[in-house]
Amino acid sequence: MLLRLVEARRYADSAIQHASSLGIKVGVVVVDELGQLVQMDRMDGARLMAPDVAEAKALTALNFQQPTSAVAAQFAANPTGLAALQEIVKFNLFARPGGVPIVRDGIVAGAIGVSGGTPEQDEEIANFSVSA
């Protein structure tokens, strides 16, 4: 289930448009089903680190196959378990809201990560982009 650039652009553009409507400057990253970067954007004025954080959120959503807000809730009572897992995995695991899997026909085809607003805003923007 290949996630093509044109689709990744559509998700990223939707996220950027929604962030703009909220007055937020964000970084947006879309990865494919293998965790490979397909699209990375940083809005003018967004923090320089925003794309790096967004990529970590996208990879976390992809690997857990659920929104990063759910991953954060899952580890809220077990921060040592999260820290141990972060040392083992080969990607930057970041359990904060703003990462959402991209699901097509019940299969995770990739993920999007957003960073730059509050955790709730990042999650809203990511969810908006995959539902648009």
Secondary structure, DSSP 8 states (H G I E B T S, - for coil): ----HHHHHHHHHHHHHHHHHHT---EEEEEETTS-EEEEEE-TTS-TTHHHHHHHHHHHHHHHTS-HHHHHHHHTT-HHHHHHHHHHSSS----SS-EEEEEETTEEEEEEEEESS-HHHHHHHHHHHHH-
